[in-house]
């Protein structure tokens, strides 16, 4: 039977997947990533984002700041992942998320979109 912490992690991973789905991101929740990630590279993350030419790996972390629990080191979370999504709440209220990505992912996917929109603004 899964632990309370595992159930909480799965709940928040599913909520983050729903959020990504609502943005039109094609993604898949990895089954048993926490249990088997050390055995198989394709299970190293909680969610995968499918692109035309590659797959991005997303790690999700949730903490309730009222319980004095701390987030893990961001560098360790991003070590084997492309994107990290940190989600926090304060006693179930004020839920916030931060999305972090490796420099390579930012340069390849985000920066070109920002540049495209800058050009559009300059043309207006």
Rosetta constraint file for C-alpha pairs under 8 A:
AtomPair CA 2 CA 6 HARMONIC 6.04 0.50
AtomPair CA 2 CA 7 HARMONIC 6.48 0.50
AtomPair CA 3 CA 7 HARMONIC 6.26 0.50
AtomPair CA 4 CA 8 HARMONIC 6.18 0.50
AtomPair CA 5 CA 9 HARMONIC 6.15 0.50
AtomPair CA 6 CA 10 HARMONIC 6.15 0.50
AtomPair CA 7 CA 11 HARMONIC 6.11 0.50
AtomPair CA 8 CA 12 HARMONIC 6.35 0.50
AtomPair CA 9 CA 13 HARMONIC 6.08 0.50
AtomPair CA 9 CA 61 HARMONIC 7.60 0.50
AtomPair CA 9 CA 62 HARMONIC 6.95 0.50
AtomPair CA 10 CA 14 HARMONIC 6.10 0.50
AtomPair CA 11 CA 15 HARMONIC 6.33 0.50
AtomPair CA 12 CA 16 HARMONIC 6.14 0.50
AtomPair CA 12 CA 60 HARMONIC 7.93 0.50
AtomPair CA 12 CA 62 HARMONIC 6.83 0.50
AtomPair CA 13 CA 17 HARMONIC 6.17 0.50
AtomPair CA 13 CA 29 HARMONIC 7.61 0.50
AtomPair CA 13 CA 46 HARMONIC 6.91 0.50
AtomPair CA 13 CA 47 HARMONIC 7.76 0.50
AtomPair CA 13 CA 60 HARMONIC 6.16 0.50
AtomPair CA 14 CA 18 HARMONIC 6.17 0.50
AtomPair CA 14 CA 29 HARMONIC 7.25 0.50
AtomPair CA 15 CA 19 HARMONIC 6.25 0.50
AtomPair CA 16 CA 20 HARMONIC 6.23 0.50
AtomPair CA 16 CA 60 HARMONIC 7.76 0.50
AtomPair CA 17 CA 21 HARMONIC 6.08 0.50
AtomPair CA 17 CA 27 HARMONIC 7.12 0.50
AtomPair CA 17 CA 28 HARMONIC 7.48 0.50
AtomPair CA 17 CA 29 HARMONIC 6.84 0.50
AtomPair CA 17 CA 47 HARMONIC 7.29 0.50
AtomPair CA 18 CA 22 HARMONIC 6.15 0.50
AtomPair CA 19 CA 23 HARMONIC 6.55 0.50
AtomPair CA 20 CA 24 HARMONIC 6.59 0.50
AtomPair CA 20 CA 25 HARMONIC 5.33 0.50
AtomPair CA 20 CA 26 HARMONIC 7.72 0.50
AtomPair CA 20 CA 27 HARMONIC 7.34 0.50
AtomPair CA 21 CA 25 HARMONIC 5.24 0.50
AtomPair CA 21 CA 26 HARMONIC 6.56 0.50
AtomPair CA 21 CA 27 HARMONIC 7.07 0.50
AtomPair CA 25 CA 49 HARMONIC 7.10 0.50
AtomPair CA 26 CA 49 HARMONIC 5.83 0.50
AtomPair CA 26 CA 50 HARMONIC 5.71 0.50
AtomPair CA 26 CA 51 HARMONIC 7.61 0.50
AtomPair CA 27 CA 47 HARMONIC 6.64 0.50
AtomPair CA 27 CA 48 HARMONIC 5.42 0.50
AtomPair CA 27 CA 49 HARMONIC 4.26 0.50
AtomPair CA 27 CA 50 HARMONIC 5.83 0.50
AtomPair CA 28 CA 47 HARMONIC 5.52 0.50
AtomPair CA 28 CA 48 HARMONIC 5.29 0.50
AtomPair CA 28 CA 49 HARMONIC 6.59 0.50
AtomPair CA 28 CA 50 HARMONIC 7.93 0.50
AtomPair CA 29 CA 46 HARMONIC 6.06 0.50
AtomPair CA 29 CA 47 HARMONIC 4.50 0.50
AtomPair CA 29 CA 48 HARMONIC 6.61 0.50
AtomPair CA 30 CA 43 HARMONIC 6.53 0.50
AtomPair CA 30 CA 45 HARMONIC 6.96 0.50
AtomPair CA 30 CA 46 HARMONIC 5.18 0.50
AtomPair CA 30 CA 47 HARMONIC 5.32 0.50
AtomPair CA 30 CA 48 HARMONIC 6.97 0.50
AtomPair CA 31 CA 43 HARMONIC 7.78 0.50
AtomPair CA 31 CA 46 HARMONIC 7.75 0.50
AtomPair CA 32 CA 36 HARMONIC 6.06 0.50
AtomPair CA 32 CA 37 HARMONIC 7.72 0.50
AtomPair CA 32 CA 43 HARMONIC 7.51 0.50
AtomPair CA 33 CA 37 HARMONIC 4.95 0.50
AtomPair CA 33 CA 43 HARMONIC 4.85 0.50
AtomPair CA 33 CA 44 HARMONIC 5.88 0.50
AtomPair CA 33 CA 45 HARMONIC 5.89 0.50
AtomPair CA 33 CA 46 HARMONIC 5.71 0.50
AtomPair CA 34 CA 43 HARMONIC 7.95 0.50
AtomPair CA 34 CA 44 HARMONIC 7.51 0.50
AtomPair CA 34 CA 45 HARMONIC 7.66 0.50
AtomPair CA 34 CA 46 HARMONIC 7.46 0.50
AtomPair CA 36 CA 40 HARMONIC 6.49 0.50
AtomPair CA 36 CA 43 HARMONIC 6.41 0.50
AtomPair CA 36 CA 44 HARMONIC 7.58 0.50
AtomPair CA 37 CA 41 HARMONIC 6.38 0.50
AtomPair CA 37 CA 42 HARMONIC 7.42 0.50
AtomPair CA 37 CA 43 HARMONIC 4.54 0.50
AtomPair CA 37 CA 44 HARMONIC 4.04 0.50
AtomPair CA 37 CA 45 HARMONIC 6.95 0.50
AtomPair CA 38 CA 43 HARMONIC 7.82 0.50
AtomPair CA 38 CA 44 HARMONIC 6.65 0.50
AtomPair CA 39 CA 43 HARMONIC 7.89 0.50
AtomPair CA 40 CA 44 HARMONIC 6.79 0.50
AtomPair CA 44 CA 57 HARMONIC 7.69 0.50
AtomPair CA 44 CA 80 HARMONIC 7.31 0.50
AtomPair CA 44 CA 81 HARMONIC 7.64 0.50
AtomPair CA 45 CA 57 HARMONIC 5.65 0.50
AtomPair CA 45 CA 58 HARMONIC 5.52 0.50
AtomPair CA 45 CA 59 HARMONIC 4.98 0.50
AtomPair CA 45 CA 60 HARMONIC 7.97 0.50
AtomPair CA 45 CA 81 HARMONIC 6.74 0.50
AtomPair CA 46 CA 57 HARMONIC 7.64 0.50
AtomPair CA 46 CA 58 HARMONIC 6.01 0.50
AtomPair CA 46 CA 59 HARMONIC 5.15 0.50
AtomPair CA 46 CA 60 HARMONIC 6.27 0.50
AtomPair CA 47 CA 57 HARMONIC 6.26 0.50
AtomPair CA 47 CA 58 HARMONIC 5.04 0.50
AtomPair CA 47 CA 59 HARMONIC 6.58 0.50
AtomPair CA 47 CA 60 HARMONIC 7.83 0.50
AtomPair CA 48 CA 55 HARMONIC 6.43 0.50
AtomPair CA 48 CA 56 HARMONIC 5.65 0.50
AtomPair CA 48 CA 57 HARMONIC 4.80 0.50
AtomPair CA 48 CA 58 HARMONIC 5.84 0.50
AtomPair CA 49 CA 55 HARMONIC 5.63 0.50
AtomPair CA 49 CA 56 HARMONIC 5.02 0.50
AtomPair CA 49 CA 57 HARMONIC 6.48 0.50
AtomPair CA 49 CA 58 HARMONIC 7.40 0.50
AtomPair CA 50 CA 54 HARMONIC 6.54 0.50
AtomPair CA 50 CA 55 HARMONIC 4.82 0.50
AtomPair CA 50 CA 56 HARMONIC 6.62 0.50
AtomPair CA 51 CA 55 HARMONIC 5.78 0.50
AtomPair CA 51 CA 56 HARMONIC 7.61 0.50
AtomPair CA 56 CA 81 HARMONIC 7.58 0.50
AtomPair CA 56 CA 82 HARMONIC 5.79 0.50
AtomPair CA 56 CA 83 HARMONIC 7.41 0.50
AtomPair CA 57 CA 81 HARMONIC 5.07 0.50
AtomPair CA 57 CA 82 HARMONIC 5.20 0.50
AtomPair CA 57 CA 83 HARMONIC 6.30 0.50
AtomPair CA 58 CA 81 HARMONIC 5.91 0.50
AtomPair CA 58 CA 82 HARMONIC 6.10 0.50
AtomPair CA 58 CA 83 HARMONIC 4.69 0.50
AtomPair CA 58 CA 84 HARMONIC 5.50 0.50
AtomPair CA 58 CA 85 HARMONIC 7.22 0.50
AtomPair CA 59 CA 77 HARMONIC 7.00 0.50
AtomPair CA 59 CA 78 HARMONIC 7.79 0.50
AtomPair CA 59 CA 81 HARMONIC 6.54 0.50
AtomPair CA 59 CA 83 HARMONIC 6.42 0.50
AtomPair CA 59 CA 84 HARMONIC 4.80 0.50
AtomPair CA 59 CA 85 HARMONIC 6.31 0.50
AtomPair CA 60 CA 84 HARMONIC 5.89 0.50
AtomPair CA 60 CA 85 HARMONIC 4.89 0.50
AtomPair CA 60 CA 86 HARMONIC 6.01 0.50
AtomPair CA 60 CA 87 HARMONIC 7.62 0.50
AtomPair CA 61 CA 71 HARMONIC 7.29 0.50
AtomPair CA 61 CA 84 HARMONIC 7.64 0.50
AtomPair CA 61 CA 85 HARMONIC 6.29 0.50
AtomPair CA 61 CA 86 HARMONIC 4.84 0.50
AtomPair CA 61 CA 87 HARMONIC 6.11 0.50
AtomPair CA 62 CA 71 HARMONIC 7.68 0.50
AtomPair CA 62 CA 86 HARMONIC 5.91 0.50
AtomPair CA 62 CA 87 HARMONIC 4.68 0.50
AtomPair CA 62 CA 88 HARMONIC 5.60 0.50
AtomPair CA 63 CA 69 HARMONIC 6.38 0.50
AtomPair CA 63 CA 70 HARMONIC 6.93 0.50
AtomPair CA 63 CA 71 HARMONIC 6.68 0.50
AtomPair CA 63 CA 87 HARMONIC 6.55 0.50
AtomPair CA 63 CA 88 HARMONIC 4.95 0.50
AtomPair CA 63 CA 89 HARMONIC 6.69 0.50
AtomPair CA 64 CA 68 HARMONIC 7.41 0.50
AtomPair CA 64 CA 69 HARMONIC 6.78 0.50
AtomPair CA 64 CA 88 HARMONIC 5.60 0.50
AtomPair CA 64 CA 89 HARMONIC 4.90 0.50
AtomPair CA 64 CA 90 HARMONIC 5.62 0.50
AtomPair CA 64 CA 91 HARMONIC 6.41 0.50
AtomPair CA 64 CA 92 HARMONIC 7.48 0.50
AtomPair CA 65 CA 69 HARMONIC 6.10 0.50
AtomPair CA 65 CA 70 HARMONIC 7.44 0.50
AtomPair CA 65 CA 88 HARMONIC 6.67 0.50
AtomPair CA 65 CA 89 HARMONIC 6.21 0.50
AtomPair CA 65 CA 90 HARMONIC 5.41 0.50
AtomPair CA 65 CA 91 HARMONIC 7.48 0.50
AtomPair CA 66 CA 89 HARMONIC 7.92 0.50
AtomPair CA 66 CA 90 HARMONIC 5.44 0.50
AtomPair CA 66 CA 91 HARMONIC 5.89 0.50
AtomPair CA 71 CA 86 HARMONIC 7.98 0.50
AtomPair CA 72 CA 76 HARMONIC 7.45 0.50
AtomPair CA 72 CA 77 HARMONIC 7.10 0.50
AtomPair CA 73 CA 77 HARMONIC 6.46 0.50
AtomPair CA 74 CA 78 HARMONIC 6.16 0.50
AtomPair CA 74 CA 84 HARMONIC 7.94 0.50
AtomPair CA 75 CA 79 HARMONIC 5.94 0.50
AtomPair CA 76 CA 80 HARMONIC 7.92 0.50
AtomPair CA 77 CA 81 HARMONIC 6.92 0.50
AtomPair CA 77 CA 84 HARMONIC 6.78 0.50
AtomPair CA 78 CA 82 HARMONIC 6.27 0.50
AtomPair CA 78 CA 83 HARMONIC 6.57 0.50
AtomPair CA 78 CA 84 HARMONIC 6.32 0.50
AtomPair CA 78 CA 101 HARMONIC 7.46 0.50
AtomPair CA 78 CA 102 HARMONIC 6.96 0.50
AtomPair CA 82 CA 101 HARMONIC 5.75 0.50
AtomPair CA 82 CA 102 HARMONIC 5.54 0.50
AtomPair CA 82 CA 105 HARMONIC 6.65 0.50
AtomPair CA 83 CA 99 HARMONIC 7.07 0.50
AtomPair CA 83 CA 100 HARMONIC 5.63 0.50
AtomPair CA 83 CA 101 HARMONIC 4.28 0.50
AtomPair CA 83 CA 102 HARMONIC 6.48 0.50
AtomPair CA 84 CA 99 HARMONIC 5.90 0.50
AtomPair CA 84 CA 100 HARMONIC 5.13 0.50
AtomPair CA 84 CA 101 HARMONIC 6.25 0.50
AtomPair CA 85 CA 97 HARMONIC 6.63 0.50
AtomPair CA 85 CA 98 HARMONIC 5.70 0.50
AtomPair CA 85 CA 99 HARMONIC 4.59 0.50
AtomPair CA 85 CA 100 HARMONIC 6.30 0.50
AtomPair CA 86 CA 97 HARMONIC 5.49 0.50
AtomPair CA 86 CA 98 HARMONIC 5.21 0.50
AtomPair CA 86 CA 99 HARMONIC 6.52 0.50
AtomPair CA 87 CA 95 HARMONIC 7.02 0.50
AtomPair CA 87 CA 96 HARMONIC 5.66 0.50
AtomPair CA 87 CA 97 HARMONIC 4.29 0.50
AtomPair CA 87 CA 98 HARMONIC 6.51 0.50
AtomPair CA 88 CA 95 HARMONIC 5.58 0.50
AtomPair CA 88 CA 96 HARMONIC 5.45 0.50
AtomPair CA 88 CA 97 HARMONIC 6.44 0.50
AtomPair CA 89 CA 93 HARMONIC 5.63 0.50
AtomPair CA 89 CA 94 HARMONIC 5.57 0.50
AtomPair CA 89 CA 95 HARMONIC 4.32 0.50
AtomPair CA 89 CA 96 HARMONIC 6.48 0.50
AtomPair CA 90 CA 94 HARMONIC 6.03 0.50
AtomPair CA 90 CA 95 HARMONIC 7.02 0.50
AtomPair CA 101 CA 105 HARMONIC 6.31 0.50
AtomPair CA 101 CA 106 HARMONIC 6.41 0.50
AtomPair CA 102 CA 106 HARMONIC 6.38 0.50
AtomPair CA 103 CA 107 HARMONIC 6.07 0.50
AtomPair CA 104 CA 108 HARMONIC 6.05 0.50
AtomPair CA 105 CA 109 HARMONIC 5.87 0.50
AtomPair CA 105 CA 110 HARMONIC 7.28 0.50
AtomPair CA 106 CA 110 HARMONIC 4.86 0.50
AtomPair CA 106 CA 111 HARMONIC 5.94 0.50
AtomPair CA 107 CA 111 HARMONIC 5.18 0.50
AtomPair CA 107 CA 112 HARMONIC 7.22 0.50
AtomPair CA 108 CA 112 HARMONIC 6.91 0.50
AtomPair CA 109 CA 113 HARMONIC 6.85 0.50
AtomPair CA 110 CA 114 HARMONIC 6.30 0.50
AtomPair CA 111 CA 115 HARMONIC 6.06 0.50
AtomPair CA 112 CA 116 HARMONIC 6.05 0.50
AtomPair CA 113 CA 117 HARMONIC 6.28 0.50
AtomPair CA 114 CA 118 HARMONIC 6.18 0.50
AtomPair CA 115 CA 119 HARMONIC 6.31 0.50
AtomPair CA 116 CA 120 HARMONIC 6.36 0.50
AtomPair CA 117 CA 121 HARMONIC 6.22 0.50
AtomPair CA 118 CA 122 HARMONIC 6.23 0.50
AtomPair CA 119 CA 123 HARMONIC 6.25 0.50
AtomPair CA 120 CA 124 HARMONIC 6.52 0.50
